[in-house]
Amino acid sequence: MEIDQMDNGHKRAVVIGAGFGGLSLGIRLQSLGFNTTIVEKLDAPGGRAYVKKIDGFVFDMGPTVITVPHFIEELFELTREEHNLNNPDFPADILHQDKLVMHSETSKYMTIVPIKPFYRIYFDDKSYFDYDGDRSNTRAQIKKIAPEDLEGYERFHDAAEAIFKRGFLELGYTFFEDTKTMLKVLPDLLRLDAVKNLFSFTSQYFSSKKLRQVFSFETLLIGGNPLAVPAIYAMIHFVEKTWGVHYVMGGTGELVNGMVKKFEELGGCIRFNSEVASIEVEQRKGIFFKPRVTGLSLKNGENLSAEVVVSNADYASTYMKLIEPKHRRWNNNWKIRRMSYSMSLVVIYFGFKATQRLNLRHHNIILGPRYEELLSDIFKRKILAKDFSQYLHIPTITDPSLAPENHHAAYTLIPVPNNQSNINWDIEGPKLTEAVLLFLDQEGYIPSLMRDLVHSEFITPDYFENTLNSHIGNSFGVEPKLTQSAFFRPHNRSEDINNLYLVGASTQPGAGTPSVMMSAKMTARAIARDFEKEISNWKEEKASKIC
């Protein structure tokens, strides 16, 4: 059955996936004047940021660390009549915004609050480091752990700031579409030492093993191995230091809901329970003409026609599962399979009675006895080790509304190999879940947890592969190592097919909530250039509802 969207003279765009990338881009496309529909496999929005509610507990299933609130503010200020793709990406005063001031538009949809410390980082000996971005406090904690590294921290701080200013503020929105663009910035990256792997870069400044971990672990939260990602990711330290870490009251799901509401207010349409079967492509005559998208076919038998198709789905699955090989010269199966993909996760969602005061914070990193060796087990050897590190998220410390009275809602995230490992998660998932919960109880992080536990469940790499359609169960898309960054990362505009675009974690600039929002603006700019004439004709028209 052919389903044709309302034709009001505007081009039709369809976006696959209602995750952060799809929603951010949908808002931008609708504000540009496209008639935009987002199709989502699941029964609710969010993608990796899906929300699970059970027995009075609310669990954000995915992203929980919100940084760079400017990106959120910018999205919610968009209108159908005003397009800001050419406005400065970073306003002149943005580096002086040391406190979160929510603009009125964003406040209509959600309440965002700062979190401090950003992370409490526990070492294997139970000592900890509270990272809050404050330079004086950071120095005081370094002095307790390794006073000999104070001078190294100052040098690291200056180096990270230089990388941040060049790599984030100046190049963050650069679409590396050709080798010329890449070669133009390479000398600067070499001068900043930003192509060395992050752990080696950090080790230049810190002799303490603990401090090397503190200033390199963050890339694990975007699927990157600190032993392999380029040192340009040292800018994460400065991104957080500059704008802080934030929380949306009600959970990350409230940010998702706000984005859905904004998109629909602009006239966009979202269809849930609408899994895509294929991206439809028209093969044009002549060797100089690329194939061109014509729309989507859904698994329920419906067809959506569109002049623009954007995939917020997994890069590998988009090309290998949704597009016939005959249409793909550059993104062929051989190239896609030989790429490296991020590790995966076991995530345990649990609720427990608040019978004791917790000596924990909103965001907690609990490091195991091994660091480099464990990373190699996960990323290289792809084996499930007996020891583990974890990110423990307890949002009810900030927001009690996510659990019944006198209870906590929590999740803990354990990096594990993706499904190239051939691990049987039906067996290993329950075993790892029990081991982690026992560890939190017996090691005193959550005393009497097993006694007070009232709910627990978990997901494994199989969830990412089978439910979220992520190739080999990866959790963060293409691995952000040097040879898969910038120009070498999947492009936001397809090289193979006209009017096909990508957005999200696997594309440029990479994974993580701020990067995915940046990806949406980069992709919107590419589309705006390709449809510049049409968009200029739409500017004075009023929005129309398409569904």
LONUVEX-266662 format. One record per residue (C-alpha): x negated, y, z negated; residue in one letter. Coordinates in steps of 0.2 Angstrom, whole numbers, padded with zeros to 4 digits, always signed. Layout:
BEGIN
XYZA/...
# end
This chain:
BEGIN
+0000+0000+0000M/-0007+0017+0005E/-0006+0030-0009I/-0009+0047-0001D/-0012+0062-0013Q/-0002+0078-0011M/-0009+0088+0004D/-0010+0107+0000N/-0023+0110+0012G/-0037+0106+0000H/-0049+0092+0002K/-0046+0076-0009R/-0059+0070-0021A/-0058+0054-0030V/-0070+0050-0045V/-0073+0032-0051I/-0074+0031-0070G/-0068+0042-0084A/-0084+0043-0094G/-0093+0059-0098F/-0100+0060-0081G/-0083+0057-0072G/-0074+0069-0083L/-0087+0083-0082S/-0087+0082-0063L/-0068+0080-0062G/-0067+0097-0071I/-0080+0105-0060R/-0072+0098-0044L/-0054+0104-0049Q/-0061+0121-0053S/-0069+0122-0036L/-0052+0119-0028G/-0053+0100-0024F/-0037+0089-0027N/-0046+0077-0039T/-0041+0060-0045T/-0051+0050-0058I/-0048+0031-0058V/-0053+0021-0073E/-0053+0003-0076K/-0049+0003-0094L/-0033+0008-0102D/-0040+0025-0109A/-0054+0037-0105P/-0072+0038-0111G/-0081+0023-0103G/-0095+0020-0114R/-0087+0033-0126A/-0071+0022-0127Y/-0063+0023-0144V/-0057+0008-0154K/-0044+0010-0168K/-0039-0004-0180I/-0032-0005-0197D/-0034+0014-0200G/-0052+0014-0194F/-0057+0024-0179V/-0073+0018-0171F/-0082+0028-0157D/-0089+0014-0147M/-0103+0023-0139G/-0112+0041-0139P/-0111+0049-0156T/-0126+0062-0155V/-0120+0079-0147I/-0133+0091-0142T/-0134+0107-0132V/-0116+0113-0136P/-0119+0126-0122H/-0115+0113-0109F/-0098+0109-0118I/-0094+0128-0119E/-0097+0130-0101E/-0086+0116-0095L/-0071+0123-0106F/-0073+0140-0099E/-0070+0135-0081L/-0054+0140-0072T/-0047+0136-0055R/-0051+0154-0049E/-0068+0156-0056E/-0083+0145-0051H/-0099+0146-0061N/-0111+0135-0051L/-0122+0149-0047N/-0122+0157-0064N/-0138+0155-0074P/-0139+0137-0081D/-0147+0144-0097F/-0141+0162-0102P/-0155+0174-0107A/-0150+0173-0125D/-0148+0155-0127I/-0165+0152-0136L/-0159+0163-0149H/-0143+0154-0153Q/-0149+0146-0169D/-0131+0144-0175K/-0116+0136-0167L/-0103+0149-0162V/-0089+0141-0154M/-0081+0151-0140H/-0062+0153-0140S/-0059+0141-0126E/-0068+0127-0133T/-0060+0130-0150S/-0043+0126-0142K/-0048+0108-0139Y/-0059+0103-0153M/-0070+0108-0168T/-0088+0105-0167I/-0099+0106-0183V/-0118+0105-0185P/-0126+0089-0193I/-0141+0090-0205K/-0152+0082-0206P/-0152+0076-0188F/-0158+0059-0193Y/-0164+0051-0208R/-0178+0039-0202I/-0181+0024-0214Y/-0198+0015-0212F/-0200-0003-0217D/-0206+0001-0234D/-0190+0011-0238K/-0198+0028-0237S/-0190+0040-0226Y/-0191+0056-0215F/-0177+0068-0214D/-0178+0076-0197Y/-0169+0093-0196D/-0178+0103-0184G/-0184+0115-0197D/-0203+0118-0194R/-0207+0121-0213S/-0197+0106-0219N/-0205+0095-0206T/-0222+0101-0211R/-0218+0097-0229A/-0213+0080-0225Q/-0228+0077-0214I/-0239+0083-0228K/-0231+0069-0240K/-0234+0055-0227I/-0250+0060-0218A/-0257+0078-0223P/-0272+0075-0210E/-0259+0076-0196D/-0252+0093-0200L/-0264+0101-0187E/-0259+0088-0175G/-0241+0092-0178Y/-0244+0110-0173E/-0252+0105-0157R/-0238+0093-0153F/-0225+0106-0157H/-0234+0118-0144D/-0236+0105-0131A/-0217+0099-0133A/-0212+0117-0132E/-0221+0120-0116A/-0214+0104-0108I/-0196+0109-0114F/-0198+0126-0106K/-0204+0119-0089R/-0196+0102-0089G/-0179+0107-0096F/-0175+0125-0095L/-0183+0128-0078E/-0182+0110-0070L/-0167+0103-0079G/-0155+0106-0065Y/-0167+0103-0051T/-0160+0090-0038F/-0175+0081-0032F/-0168+0076-0016E/-0184+0075-0006D/-0203+0073-0008T/-0206+0091-0005K/-0197+0096-0021T/-0206+0083-0031M/-0223+0087-0025L/-0220+0106-0029K/-0218+0102-0047V/-0230+0088-0049L/-0246+0099-0053P/-0236+0107-0068D/-0231+0090-0075L/-0249+0084-0073L/-0256+0100-0082R/-0244+0098-0096L/-0249+0079-0098D/-0230+0075-0095A/-0233+0060-0084V/-0242+0050-0098K/-0231+0038-0107N/-0223+0046-0122L/-0230+0035-0136F/-0248+0038-0129S/-0244+0056-0128F/-0238+0057-0146T/-0253+0046-0152S/-0264+0060-0146Q/-0257+0071-0160Y/-0253+0059-0174F/-0265+0046-0182S/-0251+0040-0194S/-0241+0025-0187K/-0225+0032-0196K/-0227+0049-0187L/-0230+0041-0170R/-0213+0032-0173Q/-0204+0048-0179V/-0209+0058-0164F/-0206+0045-0150S/-0191+0034-0155F/-0178+0046-0148E/-0179+0040-0130T/-0172+0023-0137L/-0155+0032-0139L/-0155+0035-0120I/-0161+0018-0115G/-0180+0022-0113G/-0195+0013-0119N/-0206+0025-0128P/-0221+0014-0122L/-0215+0018-0104A/-0205+0034-0102V/-0215+0049-0096P/-0220+0061-0109A/-0209+0074-0102I/-0196+0066-0114Y/-0206+0075-0128A/-0194+0089-0124M/-0180+0079-0133I/-0188+0085-0149H/-0187+0103-0144F/-0170+0101-0137V/-0163+0096-0154E/-0174+0108-0163K/-0167+0122-0152T/-0149+0119-0153W/-0147+0106-0167G/-0137+0090-0167V/-0118+0091-0168H/-0102+0081-0172Y/-0085+0083-0165V/-0072+0082-0179M/-0061+0067-0176G/-0076+0058-0167G/-0083+0059-0150T/-0067+0053-0144G/-0060+0070-0147E/-0072+0077-0135L/-0066+0065-0122V/-0048+0069-0126N/-0052+0088-0124G/-0060+0085-0107M/-0045+0075-0101V/-0034+0089-0107K/-0044+0102-0098K/-0045+0092-0082F/-0026+0089-0082E/-0023+0108-0086E/-0033+0112-0070L/-0021+0101-0060G/-0032+0085-0060G/-0025+0067-0061C/-0031+0052-0071I/-0025+0034-0067R/-0029+0021-0080F/-0029+0002-0078N/-0035+0006-0060S/-0051-0004-0056E/-0059-0001-0040V/-0061-0016-0027A/-0071-0007-0014S/-0076+0010-0008I/-0069+0012+0010E/-0081+0017+0023V/-0079+0022+0041E/-0093+0017+0053Q/-0095+0031+0066R/-0101+0029+0084K/-0119+0035+0088G/-0136+0031+0080I/-0137+0049+0073F/-0121+0048+0063F/-0120+0041+0046K/-0105+0031+0040P/-0092+0041+0030R/-0081+0038+0015V/-0062+0037+0018T/-0057+0033+0001G/-0055+0018-0011L/-0046+0002-0012S/-0040-0003-0030L/-0039-0021-0036K/-0020-0019-0038N/-0019-0018-0019G/-0017+0001-0018E/-0027+0013-0007N/-0032+0031-0011L/-0038+0041+0004S/-0050+0055+0000A/-0063+0066+0009E/-0075+0065-0006V/-0079+0049-0016V/-0090+0050-0032V/-0095+0036-0043S/-0098+0038-0061N/-0099+0019-0062A/-0116+0009-0064D/-0128+0013-0049Y/-0131-0005-0045A/-0113-0011-0046S/-0108+0004-0036T/-0118-0001-0021Y/-0119-0020-0022M/-0101-0023-0028K/-0091-0009-0020L/-0099-0005-0003I/-0103-0018+0011E/-0121-0021+0015P/-0119-0016+0033K/-0116+0002+0027H/-0132+0003+0016R/-0149+0006+0023R/-0158+0014+0009W/-0149+0007-0006N/-0150-0011+0000N/-0148-0026-0012N/-0167-0029-0012W/-0171-0012-0018K/-0158-0012-0031I/-0163-0028-0038R/-0181-0024-0040R/-0178-0009-0050M/-0179-0009-0069S/-0164-0007-0079Y/-0162-0001-0097S/-0161-0012-0112M/-0144-0017-0119S/-0136-0017-0136L/-0128-0026-0149V/-0116-0014-0158V/-0107-0019-0174I/-0092-0009-0179Y/-0087-0011-0197F/-0076-0004-0211G/-0080-0005-0230F/-0073+0001-0246K/-0082+0016-0253A/-0086+0009-0270T/-0103+0016-0272Q/-0112+0032-0267R/-0122+0030-0252L/-0140+0036-0250N/-0138+0038-0232L/-0134+0052-0219R/-0123+0054-0204H/-0136+0047-0192H/-0149+0035-0199N/-0163+0026-0190I/-0169+0010-0199I/-0185+0004-0192L/-0191-0014-0193G/-0209-0020-0198P/-0214-0019-0180R/-0213-0005-0167Y/-0224-0008-0152E/-0222-0026-0152E/-0203-0026-0154L/-0202-0014-0140L/-0212-0026-0129S/-0201-0040-0134D/-0185-0030-0129I/-0191-0022-0113F/-0205-0033-0106K/-0204-0051-0113R/-0185-0050-0115K/-0184-0061-0130I/-0173-0059-0145L/-0184-0056-0160A/-0181-0061-0178K/-0184-0044-0184D/-0174-0028-0178F/-0173-0010-0179S/-0156-0001-0179Q/-0147+0016-0178Y/-0134+0016-0192L/-0120+0029-0189H/-0108+0033-0204I/-0097+0047-0198P/-0086+0046-0213T/-0099+0055-0223I/-0095+0070-0213T/-0077+0066-0208D/-0067+0055-0220P/-0052+0055-0207S/-0059+0041-0198L/-0055+0028-0211A/-0042+0024-0224P/-0044+0033-0241E/-0059+0028-0251N/-0066+0018-0236H/-0080+0021-0223H/-0080+0018-0205A/-0098+0014-0197A/-0107+0006-0183Y/-0124+0000-0181T/-0133-0001-0165L/-0147-0014-0162I/-0157-0013-0146P/-0159-0030-0137V/-0164-0036-0120P/-0152-0035-0106N/-0145-0050-0098N/-0160-0054-0087Q/-0165-0063-0103S/-0152-0076-0101N/-0148-0076-0120I/-0132-0084-0124N/-0123-0070-0133W/-0108-0081-0138D/-0121-0090-0150I/-0133-0076-0154E/-0121-0062-0156G/-0112-0069-0171P/-0129-0074-0179K/-0137-0057-0176L/-0121-0048-0183T/-0122-0058-0199E/-0141-0055-0201A/-0139-0036-0199V/-0124-0035-0211L/-0133-0045-0224L/-0149-0035-0221F/-0140-0019-0225L/-0132-0026-0241D/-0148-0036-0248Q/-0160-0022-0243E/-0149-0009-0253G/-0144+0002-0238Y/-0126-0002-0241I/-0126-0011-0258P/-0112-0024-0260S/-0107-0022-0242L/-0102-0040-0240M/-0091-0039-0255R/-0083-0023-0249D/-0082-0027-0231L/-0064-0026-0224V/-0067-0026-0205H/-0081-0031-0193S/-0082-0034-0175E/-0096-0033-0162F/-0100-0031-0144I/-0115-0038-0134T/-0123-0036-0117P/-0109-0046-0110D/-0097-0032-0114Y/-0108-0020-0104F/-0109-0032-0090E/-0091-0039-0089N/-0080-0024-0096T/-0090-0009-0091L/-0097-0017-0075N/-0115-0013-0079S/-0128-0023-0069H/-0136-0037-0080I/-0128-0029-0095G/-0138-0013-0096N/-0132+0000-0108S/-0140+0016-0101F/-0142+0013-0082G/-0158+0013-0073V/-0173+0013-0085E/-0181+0031-0086P/-0199+0026-0083K/-0211+0037-0073L/-0208+0028-0056T/-0189+0029-0059Q/-0188+0048-0064S/-0184+0064-0054A/-0186+0060-0035F/-0188+0041-0038F/-0172+0040-0048R/-0155+0036-0038P/-0150+0052-0029H/-0134+0061-0033N/-0129+0063-0015R/-0130+0046-0006S/-0143+0044+0007E/-0133+0031+0016D/-0115+0037+0017I/-0108+0055+0020N/-0097+0062+0007N/-0102+0049-0006L/-0110+0055-0022Y/-0115+0048-0039L/-0115+0055-0056V/-0119+0049-0073G/-0133+0040-0083A/-0141+0031-0068S/-0143+0047-0057T/-0153+0062-0059Q/-0158+0069-0072P/-0154+0053-0083G/-0145+0046-0098A/-0138+0054-0113G/-0123+0065-0116T/-0132+0082-0111P/-0141+0074-0096S/-0125+0067-0090V/-0116+0084-0091M/-0131+0091-0081M/-0129+0077-0068S/-0111+0083-0066A/-0116+0100-0062K/-0130+0095-0050M/-0118+0083-0041T/-0105+0097-0040A/-0118+0109-0033R/-0122+0096-0019A/-0104+0094-0015I/-0101+0113-0015A/-0115+0115-0002R/-0108+0102+0009D/-0090+0110+0008F/-0095+0128+0007E/-0084+0134+0020K/-0068+0125+0014E/-0072+0131-0004I/-0073+0149+0001S/-0056+0148+0009N/-0048+0141-0007W/-0054+0153-0020K/-0039+0165-0020E/-0027+0151-0020E/-0018+0145-0036K/-0020+0127-0043A/-0007+0114-0038S/-0003+0098-0048K/-0007+0083-0038I/+0001+0069-0048C/
# end
